[in-house]
Amino acid sequence: EFENPVDASITPTDWVPLRVVVKAKTVDVYVGPVKSPTLEARKLGQLDRGMIGLWTGNGSDGDFANLRITPMK
């Protein structure tokens, strides 16, 4: 439910554009230059504001660049 494959052209060791859209009941994740969500998952909590946490796994250093957090319009 919370995992989906990404386009095979995505190289996991390269910089990958990622967009996360948090809605009232769902979270949509766009990986790479796609127009439709790579993953659509139900939101686990009820919070609609507050702090944002970023988690990386599988031994990743968790490098981020050009990180922007913007409210939906």
N, C-alpha and C positions, 0 to 999 in steps of 0.2 A: 504493500500500500504506500510506503514512503520511499520506494526506490524505483527507478526506471532507467533503461539504457539510454545513452546519449548517442548522437550521430557518430558514426564510425570515423568521420573525418576529424573529430576533435582529438587532439593529442594531449593526453593528461599532463605531460611535463611542460607544455607551453602555457603561456598566458591565455586564459579562456574567459571571454565575456560572460558574465552571469547577471541575470536580473531576477530579483525575488519580489513578487507582488503579494502583499498580505492584505487579504480582504476580510470581511466580517466572519465568514465561516470556512474559508479556504486559503491555501497558500499556493501560488502558481510560480513555478521556477522555469526560467528560460535559459538554456545553456547554448552558447554560441550565437550565431546570427540567425536565429529562428524566429518565425512570426507567431507560432502557436506554442503553448507551454510544453516543455519537455516532461514536466511532472505537475500534476494537480493533486494536492493532498488536503485532507480535512485539517482544520486548525485544531490543535490539541487543547488549547486553553481558551479562556474567555476574555483575556486582556485585550484592550484595543488601543492602549497607549503605554508608554513607559520606556524602559531601557531595552536595547537590542544587544543580543549576544551572538558572537560568531564562533562556531566550533569547527575544527578540522580533525580529521582522523587518519588512520592508516599511515602514521609516521610522517605526515605532511608538516612542513615548517609553518604552514598557514600564512603565506605571503599574499598580501593584498595591495593593489595599486588603483589609484583613481576611484576610491570608494566614495560613493555619494549615497546619502540617505535623504529621500525627499518624500513629503506627504503626497498621497494621491489627490488628484484634482477632481 
